[in-house]
Amino acid sequence: MDNLRDELLAVFDAEYRDHLRAIRAIVAAGCPDAQGLAEIFRRVHSLKGAARAVELPVVEGVAHALENRLSALLSAHALPDAADLAAITDTLDEIDLLMTATPPDAPAAPDEAATQVENPAYVQVPVARLDALAAAVHDLMAVADRHERLWAQVMDLLGDARAVMHAPERMRADPVAEFARMTRRLMGVGRERELMAGQIDRALLRLGEEVHAVTLVPAESVFGSLAAMARRIAREHGGPEAGVEVHMTGMNVQTERRVMQALRDPVIHLVRNAIVHGHETRAERLAAGKSEDLNITIAVTMTGVRLQVAVSDDGRGPDLRAIAARAAGQGLVHADAPLDARQLLARVFEPGFSTRGKADSLAGRGVGLSVVAEAARALHGSVRMEQRQPAGTTVILTVPVSQRQRTVLLVENEGQSLGLPGRVIRHLLRVRRDEIRLVGGMPFAVVPHPPNGAGVADERREEELVPLAPLRAFVGDENAPLPVRDGAVSVVVMEVDGVRCGFAVERMVDVRTLLVSDATAVGLDSELVPGIAWPREDQPVFVLSPDRLFARWRERGNGGGAHFSDVDSAAPVVPVRHAPLVMVVDDSITTRTLQKTILQSHGYDVCLAVDGEEALAMLQQSSRHVDVVVTDVEMPRMDGLALLAAMQGDVHLAHIPVVLMTSRDDGEDIRRGMEGGARAYLTKQRFDQGELIDTIRGLL
């Protein structure tokens, strides 16, 4: 009987969430008509009956009380007013809290918010998804049946070959015809095998996609009940009058259940932290021009293969001085160090860190945000805190959509392929040897200024220096030099806990999204190399842990003295020579980013423009000479051909070579471009980065 009730509770868990989600949507719209009121009544009535079936009398009683109120409105042919809508919302919150509260017979965990009771044995799956999954399985079974028939043909052919071996006189009559017959049969088997191989690949791919789709859940199923929890926490912290408005966006975003569920507790900690540390009295909020209630927003977004959950509030915001004092007291920063917001806000995720003077049931023990950071690392993700303007705080959790998928930068190291997680990479640089600066005998590189709105670096900002260290010193030879190729060093600038370091690599290869498994190969450093991927059967990629890499970098005194892999002579200091500057003009941010990365990896400086009009303004106003322009043809405002014509009409710009790049492969377009003064024409369908680089080198 206990097993049956557990199964019923699991089904009820999904059902009540569906009812509450639908009712909240109607209430959010103000329940403008009788049809909406009738739908709310129907769902509350169904919820009451379901609660009775699973023996949850408290939930049944709460639903019954709301049902009576709704019945009175229906009998009076009246629509719910503000008080009625508030009562509906409060009842839904109460049901949510009852369902997510720790059971009475379970021991309470200190400093923990309510923990969701969920039997993971059941998930809601649309019928259409089950039909698609069944169809994928059917396709695979059809391939298996075809494989059996192919094997039968192979066995028949083998039987004929054996018969010839035992009766060679069969070959004497007409050996050519016999060989031709067997060859035709063998070729037929080969063709069938090739066709079947493609069918197997397609069937397995489809089955994998459908199985993966079944594991996806919307964010609403995990975070939907947090609004009620936030209101309860606010009352516990600020008293009955304390109010909080919780806004949720992106609740329809779907990802793997285990990933989304693993983020629930960290998000609860962040909501609690926003209420406790962002709390202001109503008088303080009104004096600051804010609304009476604290506003918290939980936003879920999907970018590529990464899931981002941001928890924002408009409260007090982080107290940098208090954080700095606490960090100095724990020896995390020097007491006289300047207040660097980025690094200080990274310290709040350290274990035991808290700026509250005393602990209570909600905060002050210094475990909340460290738990968030640990959860992010366990999912191979990251977390950061930002100050909101004009006031408030945002904490952003970023994790891979799949716990096995990683976006990594592939680099070469002594014949090995290494993967550096993309989540911690901030810049990819090509630093000329004579531009490396020595500070206290340590090598440093200058990080380019971020571009302003026009895509041009702001030279007035103070430049940022990052220390350099050869990656090979941590994966191989401890005394490895900085690898120099063609007079420059390839540098990957990474950031962990607000600290940046540039790791010099022999060569950057590619950015890939890989399936990464636990590294179990003999001889691997499992701390530094926790994962391994096989993009090709014969070439593994060893995925490094950025946290462990930085820890070892710190243990060795943040690197070592500067020495290089080429002849290390004491050359005199020479004036800095700028690399050729290439302007990339394209209205697609993906294309701009791709071309920028390719060009920078080959030693070029790059500036960007979103269309011909912006490019022309930059060319006319920039203090630095542009050596080559690579422009798309089809763009808003001013297209590439118009930009080319404008440059040809300007005596100061006419000499700059222009490369046209477009998705159109039309002879008339090519003729117009070349007659208009373009020096080269490349098409995106046949885009090859080697051709682009060769073209630019030829023009220079």
C-alpha positions as CSV (number, residue, x, y, z in Angstrom):
1,M,0.0,0.0,0.0
2,D,2.9,2.4,0.8
3,N,4.3,1.8,-2.7
4,L,0.9,2.5,-4.2
5,R,0.5,5.8,-2.3
6,D,4.0,6.9,-3.3
7,E,3.1,6.3,-6.9
8,L,-0.2,8.3,-6.5
9,L,1.7,11.1,-4.8
10,A,4.1,11.3,-7.7
11,V,1.2,11.6,-10.1
12,F,-0.5,14.2,-7.9
13,D,2.7,16.2,-7.8
14,A,2.6,16.6,-11.5
15,E,-1.2,17.2,-11.6
16,Y,-1.3,19.9,-8.9
17,R,1.6,21.8,-10.6
18,D,-0.3,21.8,-13.9
19,H,-3.5,23.1,-12.1
20,L,-1.6,25.9,-10.3
21,R,0.3,26.9,-13.4
22,A,-3.0,27.3,-15.4
23,I,-4.8,29.2,-12.6
24,R,-1.9,31.6,-12.1
25,A,-2.0,32.4,-15.8
26,I,-5.7,33.3,-15.6
27,V,-5.1,35.4,-12.5
28,A,-2.2,37.2,-14.1
29,A,-4.5,38.3,-16.9
30,G,-7.0,39.6,-14.3
31,C,-9.6,36.9,-14.9
32,P,-11.5,39.2,-17.3
33,D,-14.5,37.0,-18.1
34,A,-16.8,34.3,-16.7
35,Q,-15.1,31.7,-18.8
36,G,-11.8,32.3,-16.9
37,L,-13.6,32.1,-13.5
38,A,-15.3,28.9,-14.5
39,E,-11.9,27.4,-15.5
40,I,-10.4,28.4,-12.1
41,F,-13.4,26.8,-10.3
42,R,-13.1,23.6,-12.4
43,R,-9.4,23.2,-11.6
44,V,-9.8,23.9,-7.9
45,H,-12.5,21.4,-7.7
46,S,-10.4,18.8,-9.5
47,L,-7.5,19.6,-7.2
48,K,-9.6,19.1,-4.1
49,G,-10.8,15.6,-5.4
50,A,-7.2,14.6,-6.3
51,A,-6.0,15.7,-2.8
52,R,-8.7,13.5,-1.2
53,A,-7.6,10.5,-3.3
54,V,-4.0,10.7,-2.1
55,E,-5.0,11.4,1.5
56,L,-3.8,15.0,1.8
57,P,-6.6,16.4,4.0
58,V,-4.9,19.8,4.6
59,V,-4.5,20.5,0.9
60,E,-8.1,19.3,0.4
61,G,-9.4,21.7,3.1
62,V,-7.5,24.7,1.6
63,A,-8.9,23.9,-1.9
64,H,-12.4,23.4,-0.5
65,A,-12.4,26.9,1.2
66,L,-11.4,28.5,-2.1
67,E,-14.0,26.4,-4.0
68,N,-16.7,27.9,-1.7
69,R,-15.6,31.4,-2.5
70,L,-15.5,30.8,-6.2
71,S,-18.9,29.1,-6.1
72,A,-20.4,32.2,-4.5
73,L,-19.0,34.4,-7.3
74,L,-20.4,32.1,-10.0
75,S,-23.9,32.0,-8.3
76,A,-23.9,35.9,-8.3
77,H,-22.7,36.1,-11.9
78,A,-19.8,38.3,-10.6
79,L,-16.2,38.5,-11.7
80,P,-13.5,38.4,-9.0
81,D,-12.3,41.8,-7.7
82,A,-8.8,42.6,-6.4
83,A,-9.5,41.0,-3.0
84,D,-10.7,37.8,-4.7
85,L,-7.7,37.6,-6.9
86,A,-5.4,38.2,-3.9
87,A,-7.3,35.4,-2.0
88,I,-6.8,33.0,-5.0
89,T,-3.1,33.8,-5.1
90,D,-2.7,33.3,-1.4
91,T,-4.4,30.0,-1.6
92,L,-2.2,28.8,-4.4
93,D,0.9,29.9,-2.4
94,E,-0.4,28.0,0.6
95,I,-0.9,24.8,-1.5
96,D,2.6,25.3,-2.9
97,L,4.1,25.6,0.5
98,L,2.2,22.6,1.8
99,M,3.4,20.5,-1.1
100,T,7.1,21.7,-0.9
101,A,7.4,21.7,2.9
102,T,9.6,19.1,4.7
103,P,7.3,16.3,5.9
104,P,6.5,16.4,9.7
105,D,8.3,13.2,10.4
106,A,11.5,14.2,8.6
107,P,14.3,16.0,10.6
108,A,14.6,19.7,9.8
109,A,17.8,20.8,8.2
110,P,19.3,24.0,9.7
111,D,19.5,27.0,7.5
112,E,17.7,25.3,4.7
113,A,14.6,26.5,2.9
114,A,11.7,24.3,2.3
115,T,12.8,21.2,0.3
116,Q,10.6,19.9,-2.5
117,V,9.1,16.5,-1.9
118,E,9.1,14.8,-5.3
119,N,9.0,11.2,-6.4
120,P,11.2,11.1,-9.5
121,A,9.6,7.9,-10.7
122,Y,7.1,9.8,-12.9
123,V,7.3,12.7,-15.4
124,Q,4.7,14.2,-17.6
125,V,5.3,13.4,-21.3
126,P,3.1,14.7,-24.1
127,V,1.4,12.0,-26.1
128,A,3.0,13.3,-29.3
129,R,6.4,12.9,-27.8
130,L,5.7,9.3,-26.9
131,D,4.4,8.7,-30.4
132,A,7.6,10.1,-31.8
133,L,9.7,8.0,-29.5
134,A,7.8,4.9,-30.5
135,A,8.3,5.7,-34.1
136,A,12.1,6.1,-33.6
137,V,12.2,2.7,-31.9
138,H,10.2,1.2,-34.8
139,D,12.7,2.6,-37.3
140,L,15.6,1.0,-35.3
141,M,13.7,-2.4,-35.2
142,A,13.3,-2.2,-39.0
143,V,17.0,-1.7,-39.3
144,A,17.6,-4.7,-37.1
145,D,15.3,-6.8,-39.3
146,R,17.2,-5.6,-42.4
147,H,20.5,-6.5,-40.7
148,E,19.2,-10.1,-40.2
149,R,18.3,-10.4,-43.9
150,L,21.7,-9.1,-44.9
151,W,23.4,-11.6,-42.6
152,A,21.4,-14.4,-44.2
153,Q,22.8,-13.3,-47.6
154,V,26.3,-13.3,-46.2
155,M,25.8,-16.9,-44.9
156,D,24.4,-18.0,-48.3
157,L,27.4,-16.6,-50.0
158,L,29.8,-18.2,-47.5
159,G,28.0,-21.5,-48.1
160,D,28.5,-21.3,-51.9
161,A,32.2,-20.5,-51.3
162,R,32.6,-23.6,-49.1
163,A,30.8,-25.7,-51.8
164,V,33.3,-24.5,-54.4
165,M,36.2,-25.4,-52.0
166,H,34.8,-28.9,-51.6
167,A,33.8,-29.4,-55.2
168,P,36.3,-27.6,-57.3
169,E,35.0,-29.3,-60.5
170,R,32.2,-26.7,-60.4
171,M,34.8,-24.1,-61.5
172,R,36.2,-26.1,-64.4
173,A,33.0,-25.7,-66.5
174,D,33.0,-21.9,-66.6
175,P,35.2,-20.4,-63.9
176,V,34.9,-16.8,-65.3
177,A,31.1,-17.0,-65.1
178,E,31.2,-18.5,-61.6
179,F,33.6,-15.8,-60.3
180,A,31.4,-13.1,-61.9
181,R,28.3,-14.5,-60.3
182,M,29.9,-14.6,-56.8
183,T,31.4,-11.2,-57.3
184,R,28.0,-9.7,-58.2
185,R,26.5,-11.2,-55.1
186,L,29.4,-9.9,-53.0
187,M,29.1,-6.4,-54.4
188,G,25.3,-6.5,-53.8
189,V,26.0,-7.3,-50.1
190,G,28.5,-4.4,-50.0
191,R,26.0,-1.9,-51.4
192,E,23.3,-3.2,-49.0
193,R,25.8,-2.8,-46.1
194,E,26.5,0.9,-47.1
195,L,22.8,1.7,-47.3
196,M,22.1,0.0,-44.0
197,A,24.9,1.9,-42.3
198,G,23.3,5.2,-43.2
199,Q,19.9,3.9,-42.0
200,I,21.4,2.8,-38.7
201,D,23.1,6.2,-38.2
202,R,19.8,8.0,-38.9
203,A,17.8,5.7,-36.7
204,L,20.1,6.0,-33.8
205,L,20.3,9.8,-34.1
206,R,16.6,10.1,-34.2
207,L,16.2,7.7,-31.2
208,G,18.8,9.7,-29.3
209,E,17.0,12.9,-30.0
210,E,13.7,11.6,-28.9
211,V,15.0,10.0,-25.7
212,H,16.8,13.3,-24.9
213,A,13.5,15.2,-25.5
214,V,11.7,13.0,-23.0
215,T,14.2,14.1,-20.3
216,L,13.5,17.8,-20.9
217,V,11.3,19.8,-18.4
218,P,10.2,23.4,-18.5
219,A,11.7,25.8,-15.9
220,E,8.2,26.4,-14.6
221,S,8.0,22.8,-13.2
222,V,11.1,23.5,-11.0
223,F,10.9,27.2,-10.2
224,G,7.2,27.8,-10.4
225,S,6.6,27.4,-6.6
226,L,9.4,29.8,-5.6
227,A,7.2,32.9,-5.6
228,A,5.2,31.5,-2.7
229,M,8.4,30.6,-0.9
230,A,9.8,34.1,-1.4
231,R,6.7,35.7,0.1
232,R,6.9,33.4,3.1
233,I,10.6,34.2,3.6
234,A,9.9,37.9,3.3
235,R,7.3,37.7,6.1
236,E,9.7,35.7,8.3
237,H,12.4,38.3,7.8
238,G,10.6,41.6,7.8
239,G,7.3,40.9,9.6
240,P,3.7,40.6,8.3
241,E,4.0,43.9,6.4
242,A,7.1,42.9,4.4
243,G,6.2,42.5,0.8
244,V,8.0,41.0,-2.2
245,E,7.0,40.8,-5.8
246,V,8.4,37.9,-7.7
247,H,8.6,38.1,-11.5
248,M,9.5,35.1,-13.6
249,T,10.6,35.1,-17.2
250,G,11.6,32.3,-19.5
251,M,9.7,29.7,-17.5
252,N,8.9,27.8,-20.8
253,V,12.7,27.2,-21.4
254,Q,13.3,23.4,-21.4
255,T,16.4,21.5,-20.4
256,E,17.3,18.2,-18.8
257,R,15.5,17.5,-15.6
258,R,18.6,16.6,-13.6
259,V,20.2,19.9,-14.6
260,M,17.1,22.0,-13.8
261,Q,16.5,20.2,-10.6
262,A,20.1,20.6,-9.5
263,L,19.7,24.4,-9.8
264,R,16.6,24.6,-7.6
265,D,18.4,24.7,-4.2
266,P,21.0,27.2,-5.5
267,V,18.2,29.5,-6.7
268,I,16.4,29.2,-3.4
269,H,19.6,30.3,-1.7
270,L,19.8,33.3,-4.0
271,V,16.2,34.3,-3.4
272,R,16.7,34.1,0.3
273,N,19.9,36.1,0.0
274,A,18.1,38.8,-2.1
275,I,15.5,39.2,0.6
276,V,17.9,39.2,3.6
277,H,20.6,41.4,2.2
278,G,18.4,43.5,0.0
279,H,15.8,44.3,2.6
280,E,14.8,47.9,3.1
281,T,11.9,49.4,5.1
282,R,9.0,50.7,3.0
283,A,10.0,54.2,4.1
284,E,13.6,53.7,2.8
285,R,12.3,52.3,-0.5
286,L,9.8,55.1,-1.1
287,A,12.5,57.7,-0.2
288,A,14.7,56.1,-2.8
289,G,12.0,56.4,-5.4
290,K,11.3,52.6,-5.4
291,S,8.0,50.7,-5.1
292,E,6.9,49.7,-1.6
293,D,7.7,46.0,-2.2
294,L,11.0,44.4,-3.0
295,N,11.1,43.2,-6.6
296,I,12.8,39.9,-7.4
297,T,13.2,38.6,-10.9
298,I,14.1,35.0,-11.8
299,A,15.0,34.9,-15.5
300,V,15.8,31.7,-17.4
301,T,17.4,31.9,-20.8
302,M,19.1,29.5,-23.2
303,T,22.1,30.6,-25.2
304,G,23.5,28.0,-27.5
305,V,24.2,24.9,-25.3
306,R,24.3,26.9,-22.1
307,L,21.5,27.5,-19.6
308,Q,21.5,30.8,-17.7
309,V,19.5,31.5,-14.5
310,A,19.7,35.1,-13.2
311,V,18.2,36.2,-9.9
312,S,17.9,40.0,-9.6
313,D,16.6,42.3,-7.0
314,D,16.2,46.1,-6.6
315,G,17.2,46.1,-2.9
316,R,20.2,47.7,-1.2
317,G,22.8,46.2,-3.5
318,P,26.1,44.7,-2.4
319,D,28.1,46.7,0.2
320,L,31.6,46.7,-1.3
321,R,33.2,48.2,1.8
322,A,31.7,45.6,4.1
323,I,32.7,42.8,1.7
324,A,36.2,44.2,1.5
325,A,36.5,44.4,5.3
326,R,35.3,40.8,5.7
327,A,37.6,39.6,2.9
328,A,40.6,41.3,4.5
329,G,39.7,39.8,7.8
330,Q,39.7,36.3,6.3
331,G,43.0,37.0,4.5
332,L,41.4,36.8,1.0
333,V,42.5,40.3,0.0
334,H,45.1,42.8,1.3
335,A,43.6,45.4,3.7
336,D,45.0,48.3,1.7
337,A,44.0,46.9,-1.7
338,P,41.8,49.1,-3.9
339,L,38.1,48.3,-4.1
340,D,38.0,46.2,-7.4
341,A,34.2,45.4,-7.6
342,R,34.7,42.4,-9.9
343,Q,37.2,40.6,-7.6
344,L,35.4,41.6,-4.4
345,L,32.0,40.3,-5.7
346,A,33.8,37.0,-6.6
347,R,34.9,36.6,-2.9
348,V,31.3,36.4,-1.6
349,F,31.2,32.8,-2.9
350,E,34.1,31.7,-0.7
351,P,33.1,29.1,2.1
352,G,32.3,30.8,5.4
353,F,31.9,34.3,3.9
354,S,29.2,36.5,5.3
355,T,28.8,40.2,6.1
356,R,26.1,39.7,8.6
357,G,27.0,40.3,12.2
358,K,24.9,37.5,13.6
359,A,23.3,34.3,12.3
360,D,19.6,33.7,12.3
361,S,17.3,31.1,10.8
362,L,17.7,32.6,7.3
363,A,21.3,33.8,7.0
364,G,24.6,34.7,8.6
365,R,26.3,31.3,8.7
366,G,28.2,32.0,5.5
367,V,27.1,28.9,3.7
368,G,24.5,30.2,1.3
369,L,26.6,31.6,-1.6
370,S,29.4,29.0,-1.2
371,V,26.7,26.3,-1.8
372,V,25.7,28.2,-5.0
373,A,29.3,28.2,-6.2
374,E,29.8,24.5,-5.4
375,A,26.6,23.6,-7.2
376,A,27.7,25.6,-10.3
377,R,31.1,23.9,-10.3
378,A,29.5,20.4,-9.9
379,L,27.5,21.2,-13.1
380,H,30.7,22.4,-14.8
381,G,29.3,25.9,-14.8
382,S,30.0,29.3,-13.3
383,V,28.4,31.9,-11.1
384,R,29.0,35.6,-10.8
385,M,27.5,38.6,-8.9
386,E,26.9,42.0,-10.4
387,Q,25.8,45.4,-9.1
388,R,22.6,46.6,-10.7
389,Q,22.1,50.3,-11.6
390,P,20.8,52.4,-9.9
391,A,20.5,49.9,-7.1
392,G,20.2,46.2,-6.5
393,T,22.0,42.9,-7.2
394,T,22.1,40.3,-9.9
395,V,23.6,36.8,-9.5
396,I,23.9,34.8,-12.7
397,L,24.3,31.0,-12.8
398,T,25.5,29.6,-16.2
399,V,25.7,25.9,-16.8
400,P,25.8,23.5,-19.8
401,V,22.4,22.4,-21.0
402,S,23.6,18.8,-20.7
403,Q,25.9,17.7,-17.9
404,R,27.9,15.9,-20.5
405,Q,28.2,18.6,-23.2
406,R,31.0,21.1,-22.9
407,T,32.0,24.0,-25.2
408,V,35.8,24.0,-25.2
409,L,38.7,25.7,-27.0
410,L,40.9,23.0,-28.4
411,V,44.7,23.8,-28.1
412,E,47.8,21.8,-28.9
413,N,50.4,21.0,-26.2
414,E,53.4,18.8,-27.1
415,G,51.3,16.7,-29.5
416,Q,48.4,16.4,-27.1
417,S,44.9,18.0,-27.7
418,L,43.8,19.9,-24.6
419,G,40.3,21.4,-24.0
420,L,39.9,24.7,-22.1
421,P,36.3,25.3,-20.9
422,G,34.8,28.1,-22.8
423,R,32.9,29.4,-19.7
424,V,36.1,30.9,-18.2
425,I,37.7,32.3,-21.4
426,R,37.6,36.1,-21.6
427,H,40.0,36.9,-24.5
428,L,42.0,35.1,-27.2
429,L,45.2,37.1,-27.9
430,R,48.2,37.0,-30.3
431,V,50.9,38.9,-28.4
432,R,54.1,39.9,-30.2
433,R,57.2,39.1,-28.3
434,D,58.4,42.7,-28.1
435,E,55.0,43.7,-26.7
436,I,55.3,41.5,-23.6
437,R,56.0,43.6,-20.6
438,L,58.2,42.6,-17.6
439,V,57.0,43.7,-14.2
440,G,59.2,42.4,-11.3
441,G,60.7,39.9,-13.7
442,M,57.2,38.5,-14.5
443,P,55.8,38.6,-18.1
444,F,52.5,40.4,-18.6
445,A,50.3,41.1,-21.7
446,V,48.1,44.1,-22.4
447,V,44.4,43.2,-22.7
448,P,42.7,45.2,-25.5
449,H,40.2,47.8,-24.4
450,P,36.6,46.7,-24.8
451,P,35.0,48.5,-27.9
452,N,32.6,51.3,-27.4
453,G,29.3,51.5,-29.3
454,A,31.0,52.3,-32.5
455,G,33.2,49.2,-32.2
456,V,36.3,51.3,-31.5
457,A,38.5,50.7,-28.4
458,D,38.4,53.5,-25.9
459,E,42.0,54.6,-25.5
460,R,41.2,56.8,-22.5
461,R,40.6,53.8,-20.3
462,E,43.5,52.6,-18.2
463,E,45.0,49.5,-19.8
464,E,44.7,46.1,-18.2
465,L,47.7,43.9,-17.7
466,V,47.3,40.1,-17.2
467,P,50.1,37.8,-16.1
468,L,51.4,35.2,-18.6
469,A,52.2,31.6,-17.9
470,P,53.0,28.8,-20.3
471,L,50.2,26.1,-20.2
472,R,52.8,23.5,-20.8
473,A,54.3,24.3,-17.3
474,F,51.2,22.8,-15.7
475,V,50.7,19.9,-18.2
476,G,54.1,18.6,-18.8
477,D,57.4,20.4,-18.2
478,E,57.3,22.7,-15.1
479,N,60.2,24.7,-16.5
480,A,58.6,25.2,-20.0
481,P,59.2,28.5,-21.7
482,L,56.6,30.8,-23.3
483,P,56.0,29.2,-26.7
484,V,56.9,31.7,-29.5
485,R,55.8,31.0,-33.1
486,D,56.5,33.5,-35.9
487,G,57.6,36.1,-33.3
488,A,54.4,36.0,-31.2
489,V,52.7,34.1,-28.4
490,S,49.1,32.7,-28.6
491,V,47.4,33.5,-25.3
492,V,44.1,32.3,-23.8
493,V,43.0,34.8,-21.1
494,M,40.9,32.9,-18.5
495,E,39.1,34.2,-15.4
496,V,38.3,32.2,-12.2
497,D,36.8,33.9,-9.1
498,G,37.5,37.4,-10.4
499,V,41.2,36.6,-11.1
500,R,42.6,36.6,-14.7
501,C,45.7,34.9,-16.1
502,G,46.8,34.5,-19.7
503,F,47.9,30.9,-20.5
504,A,50.3,30.7,-23.5
505,V,49.6,27.8,-25.8
506,E,51.5,26.3,-28.7
507,R,48.5,26.6,-31.1
508,M,44.8,27.3,-30.9
509,V,42.9,24.8,-33.1
510,D,39.1,25.1,-32.9
511,V,36.1,25.8,-30.7
512,R,34.0,22.7,-30.3
513,T,31.0,21.4,-28.3
514,L,32.0,17.9,-27.2
515,L,30.5,15.1,-25.2
516,V,32.8,14.7,-22.2
517,S,33.1,11.7,-20.0
518,D,35.0,11.1,-16.8
519,A,38.7,10.7,-17.3
520,T,39.7,7.2,-16.3
521,A,42.8,6.7,-18.5
522,V,45.8,5.4,-16.6
523,G,48.4,8.0,-15.8
524,L,46.1,11.1,-16.1
525,D,46.0,13.7,-13.4
526,S,42.4,13.3,-12.4
527,E,42.3,16.6,-10.5
528,L,43.6,18.7,-13.4
529,V,42.0,16.5,-16.1
530,P,38.6,15.5,-14.9
531,G,37.2,14.8,-18.3
532,I,38.1,13.3,-21.7
533,A,36.4,13.6,-25.1
534,W,36.8,11.7,-28.4
535,P,36.0,14.0,-31.3
536,R,37.9,11.4,-33.4
537,E,38.5,7.8,-32.6
538,D,42.3,8.2,-32.6
539,Q,42.7,11.5,-30.9
540,P,41.4,12.1,-27.4
541,V,40.9,15.6,-26.0
542,F,41.9,16.1,-22.3
543,V,39.5,18.6,-20.8
544,L,41.2,20.7,-18.0
545,S,39.7,21.9,-14.8
546,P,40.1,25.7,-14.7
547,D,39.7,25.8,-10.9
548,R,42.6,23.3,-10.4
549,L,44.7,25.0,-13.1
550,F,44.4,28.3,-11.3
551,A,45.1,26.7,-8.0
552,R,48.4,25.3,-9.3
553,W,49.3,28.6,-10.9
554,R,48.9,30.3,-7.5
555,E,50.9,27.5,-5.8
556,R,53.8,28.3,-8.1
557,G,53.8,31.9,-7.3
558,N,51.6,33.0,-10.2
559,G,54.1,31.8,-12.8
560,G,57.8,32.2,-13.2
561,G,60.4,34.4,-14.8
562,A,60.2,35.3,-18.5
563,H,62.0,33.0,-20.9
564,F,61.0,32.1,-24.4
565,S,61.2,29.0,-26.6
566,D,63.2,30.8,-29.3
567,V,66.6,32.5,-28.8
568,D,66.3,34.4,-25.5
569,S,68.6,37.3,-26.2
570,A,68.6,40.6,-24.4
571,A,67.3,42.5,-27.3
572,P,66.9,46.3,-26.9
573,V,63.4,47.7,-26.4
574,V,61.9,48.7,-29.7
575,P,58.8,50.8,-30.4
576,V,55.5,48.9,-30.4
577,R,54.5,47.9,-33.9
578,H,50.8,47.5,-34.5
579,A,49.5,44.5,-36.4
580,P,47.6,45.2,-39.6
581,L,44.1,46.4,-38.8
582,V,41.2,44.6,-40.6
583,M,37.7,46.0,-40.5
584,V,34.9,43.4,-40.6
585,V,31.5,44.8,-41.7
586,D,28.5,42.5,-41.3
587,D,25.0,42.8,-39.8
588,S,25.2,39.2,-38.3
589,I,26.9,39.1,-34.9
590,T,27.7,35.5,-35.4
591,T,29.6,36.2,-38.7
592,R,31.4,39.2,-37.2
593,T,32.5,37.2,-34.2
594,L,33.7,34.2,-36.3
595,Q,35.7,36.4,-38.6
596,K,37.2,38.4,-35.7
597,T,38.3,35.2,-33.9
598,I,39.9,33.8,-37.1
599,L,41.7,37.1,-37.9
600,Q,43.0,37.7,-34.4
601,S,44.3,34.1,-34.2
602,H,46.4,34.9,-37.2
603,G,47.9,38.0,-35.7
604,Y,45.6,40.7,-37.1
605,D,43.9,43.6,-35.2
606,V,40.2,43.8,-35.9
607,C,37.5,46.4,-35.6
608,L,33.8,45.8,-36.2
609,A,30.9,47.6,-37.9
610,V,27.3,46.4,-38.2
611,D,26.6,48.0,-41.6
612,G,28.1,50.2,-44.3
613,E,26.9,53.4,-42.7
614,E,28.7,52.7,-39.4
615,A,31.8,51.4,-41.3
616,L,32.0,54.6,-43.4
617,A,31.8,56.8,-40.3
618,M,34.5,54.8,-38.5
619,L,36.8,54.9,-41.6
620,Q,36.4,58.7,-41.8
621,Q,36.8,59.4,-38.0
622,S,39.2,56.7,-36.8
623,S,42.7,57.9,-35.7
624,R,44.2,54.6,-36.8
625,H,44.6,53.5,-40.4
626,V,42.5,50.5,-41.6
627,D,44.5,48.2,-43.9
628,V,41.8,46.0,-45.3
629,V,37.9,46.0,-45.2
630,V,36.0,42.7,-45.3
631,T,32.3,43.5,-45.9
632,D,29.1,41.7,-46.4
633,V,27.0,42.8,-49.4
634,E,23.4,42.6,-48.1
635,M,23.0,44.8,-45.0
636,P,20.5,47.4,-43.8
637,R,20.9,51.1,-44.2
638,M,24.0,50.9,-46.4
639,D,25.0,47.7,-48.2
640,G,28.5,46.5,-49.1
641,L,28.3,47.8,-52.7
642,A,27.2,51.3,-51.5
643,L,30.0,51.3,-49.0
644,L,32.5,50.3,-51.7
645,A,31.2,53.2,-53.9
646,A,31.4,55.7,-51.0
647,M,35.0,54.6,-50.3
648,Q,36.0,54.9,-54.0
649,G,34.6,58.4,-54.0
650,D,36.7,59.5,-51.0
651,V,40.3,60.3,-51.8
652,H,41.4,59.3,-48.3
653,L,39.7,55.9,-48.5
654,A,39.9,54.8,-52.1
655,H,43.3,53.1,-51.7
656,I,42.0,50.7,-48.9
657,P,41.5,47.2,-50.4
658,V,38.0,45.8,-50.0
659,V,37.0,42.2,-49.9
660,L,33.3,41.5,-50.5
661,M,31.8,38.5,-48.7
662,T,28.2,37.4,-49.2
663,S,25.9,34.5,-49.2
664,R,25.0,35.2,-52.8
665,D,27.0,33.5,-55.6
666,D,25.6,35.4,-58.5
667,G,27.8,36.3,-61.5
668,E,26.2,39.7,-61.9
669,D,26.9,40.6,-58.3
670,I,30.5,39.5,-58.6
671,R,30.9,41.6,-61.8
672,R,29.3,44.7,-60.1
673,G,31.6,44.3,-57.1
674,M,34.8,43.9,-59.0
675,E,34.0,46.7,-61.4
676,G,33.1,48.9,-58.4
677,G,36.7,48.5,-57.1
678,A,36.6,45.4,-54.9
679,R,39.9,43.6,-54.8
680,A,38.4,40.1,-54.0
681,Y,35.0,38.4,-53.7
682,L,34.4,35.4,-51.3
683,T,31.1,33.5,-50.9
684,K,29.9,32.3,-47.5
685,Q,28.7,28.9,-48.9
686,R,32.2,27.9,-49.7
687,F,33.8,29.9,-46.8
688,D,37.2,28.7,-45.9
689,Q,39.2,30.5,-43.3
690,G,42.5,29.6,-45.1
691,E,41.2,31.3,-48.2
692,L,40.2,34.4,-46.2
693,I,43.7,34.7,-44.6
694,D,45.5,34.0,-47.9
695,T,43.4,36.7,-49.6
696,I,44.2,39.3,-46.9
697,R,47.9,38.4,-47.0
698,G,47.9,38.8,-50.7
699,L,46.3,42.3,-50.5
700,L,48.8,43.4,-47.9
